[in-house]
Amino acid sequence: MARRTHRLRITASLDAGVVKALDDLAKRRGLSSRSRALEAALSYWITEQERRRVEEEVEAYYRGRTSPEKREDKEWAEFASRSARHLEADE
């Protein structure tokens, strides 16, 4: 049995060009309605916003590292590189 999700009905005013693009998207993707197309577009946008947030947090972390932390990261990278070369040589 398919899982049913609770849906809320909302009203939104959109530019005619946006609605046309949404309708085109629904048709191309075989979606059953404009609502499904809008849901797909919003879901994608929400996921993308979360990905960007995580990316910004990771960037802030790396930019905020101290000199000793950067040195340690470099040492680990060099160690990993040497280990990888040894693994390749063993094959």
C-alpha positions as CSV (number, residue, x, y, z in Angstrom):
1,M,0.0,0.0,0.0
2,A,1.4,3.4,-1.0
3,R,2.2,5.8,1.9
4,R,-0.1,8.8,1.9
5,T,1.4,12.2,2.8
6,H,-0.5,15.0,4.4
7,R,-0.9,17.8,1.9
8,L,-1.8,21.4,2.6
9,R,-3.5,23.6,0.1
10,I,-1.9,27.0,-0.4
11,T,-2.4,30.0,-2.7
12,A,0.4,31.8,-4.4
13,S,0.7,34.5,-7.0
14,L,3.3,33.9,-9.6
15,D,4.6,35.6,-12.7
16,A,3.0,34.2,-15.9
17,G,6.5,33.2,-17.2
18,V,7.2,31.2,-14.1
19,V,3.8,29.4,-14.4
20,K,4.6,28.6,-18.0
21,A,8.0,27.2,-17.1
22,L,6.3,25.2,-14.3
23,D,3.7,23.8,-16.7
24,D,6.5,22.9,-19.2
25,L,8.4,21.2,-16.4
26,A,5.3,19.2,-15.4
27,K,4.8,18.1,-19.0
28,R,8.5,17.1,-19.6
29,R,8.7,15.2,-16.3
30,G,5.4,13.5,-16.7
31,L,4.1,15.0,-13.5
32,S,0.3,14.8,-13.0
33,S,-0.3,18.4,-12.1
34,R,1.1,21.9,-11.6
35,S,1.1,21.2,-7.9
36,R,3.4,18.2,-8.3
37,A,5.7,20.3,-10.5
38,L,5.8,23.0,-7.9
39,E,6.4,20.5,-5.1
40,A,9.3,18.9,-7.1
41,A,10.8,22.4,-7.8
42,L,10.5,23.5,-4.2
43,S,11.9,20.2,-2.9
44,Y,14.9,20.6,-5.2
45,W,15.4,24.2,-4.1
46,I,15.2,23.3,-0.4
47,T,17.7,20.5,-0.9
48,E,20.0,22.8,-2.8
49,Q,19.8,25.4,0.0
50,E,20.7,22.8,2.6
51,R,23.7,21.7,0.4
52,R,24.9,25.3,0.1
53,R,24.5,25.8,3.9
54,V,26.7,22.7,4.6
55,E,29.2,23.8,2.0
56,E,29.5,27.3,3.6
57,E,30.0,25.7,7.0
58,V,32.7,23.4,5.7
59,E,34.4,26.4,4.0
60,A,34.2,28.4,7.2
61,Y,35.7,25.6,9.2
62,Y,38.7,25.3,6.8
63,R,39.2,29.0,6.6
64,G,39.2,29.2,10.4
65,R,41.8,26.6,11.1
66,T,44.9,27.7,13.0
67,S,48.4,27.3,11.6
68,P,49.1,24.1,13.7
69,E,45.8,22.6,12.4
70,K,46.8,23.4,8.8
71,R,50.2,21.8,9.4
72,E,48.6,18.7,10.9
73,D,46.2,18.4,7.9
74,K,49.2,18.7,5.5
75,E,51.1,16.0,7.4
76,W,48.0,13.7,7.2
77,A,47.6,14.4,3.5
78,E,51.3,13.5,2.9
79,F,51.0,10.4,5.0
80,A,47.9,9.3,3.0
81,S,49.6,10.0,-0.3
82,R,52.6,7.9,0.7
83,S,50.4,5.1,1.9
84,A,48.4,5.1,-1.4
85,R,51.6,4.9,-3.4
86,H,52.6,1.8,-1.3
87,L,49.2,0.2,-2.0
88,E,49.6,0.8,-5.7
89,A,53.1,-0.7,-5.6
90,D,51.7,-3.8,-3.9
91,E,49.2,-4.5,-6.7
